[in-house]
Amino acid sequence: MEAYELASYDMTLLQAIILGIIQGLTEFIPVSSSGHLALGQYYFNVGHDMLFILVIHIGTLVPVVVVFWKDVWALIRNPFQKMTLLLIVASVPIGIIGLLMRGIVGDAFGNIGAMAVGFVVTATILLISDRLRKGKKTTEDITYFDALCIGVAQAVAIFPGISRSGSTIAAALARDINREDAAKFIFLMSIPAILGALLVEIFDLVRDYTITMADVNFANLTAGLFASMISGYFAVKFMLAAIKKAKLRYFAFYVLILAAVIGVYMFVS
């Protein structure tokens, strides 16, 4: 165990709010939350604060549960149903790949060149997904193989710059699931994905760092929490409409521009 001076003390309250908003918006909008959060921390030069990241991830979990409360409650009331098994199957790939490739992924987060490549991959995925035909399958028709395919797409998105929501949307549409039910399934998938990330972050925090109450900047943590919750709620609502209308290509143009900006920055710096 090593003592660790939390980076939330290095960031201002405004920076904490901005990072919380970035996490809340980009967790669900298909532009890669991990890539944007890493860029935000890089720009503000605040380091990787495990406790702060943990708190803003909790913030992004809340809006999904709120928006899909009826579906979540149905799963809680009757956990032994097909949807539960589908979500478990879809979550297996990210669990396996995440554990096997944690070191490689961790190194990639410190490499803005890798983020730029990830943004290009995201743009390609989004442009393809907008061109896929309307699916016919509803949530009742989703097979376990469909769930596995979508889960593999989610696992690929552990790399910075690759959007989890974008890759899973594309995979769901490719499996002939209609846009509305695809949106519902991938948002429900995000709950165990975020919970899994939280557990990993808690484990790392307990294993590697000694934290006392004096180390914690509660103002920044609270600001980041509420910023990620509020922005995340609007992002979920916005994305539900965008998926139905096949308007994801606009996000593709954005991440391509971002990748180009990173490329220019690397060239001139």
Buried (B, 14 or more C-beta within 10 A) or exposed (E): EEEBEBBBEBBEBEBBBBBBBBBBBBBBBBBBBBBBBBBBBBEBEBBBBBBBBBBBBBBBBBBBBEBBEEBBEBBEEEEEEEBBEBBBBBBBBBBEBBEEBEEEBEEBBEBBEBBBBBBBBBBBBBBBBBEBEEBEBBBEBBBEEBBBBBBBBBBBBBBBBBBBBBBBBBBBBBBBBBBBBBBBBBBBBBBBBBBBBBEBBEEBBEEEBEBEEEBBBEEBBBBBBBBBBBBBBBBBEEBBEBBEEBEBBEBBEBBBEBBEEBBEEEEEE
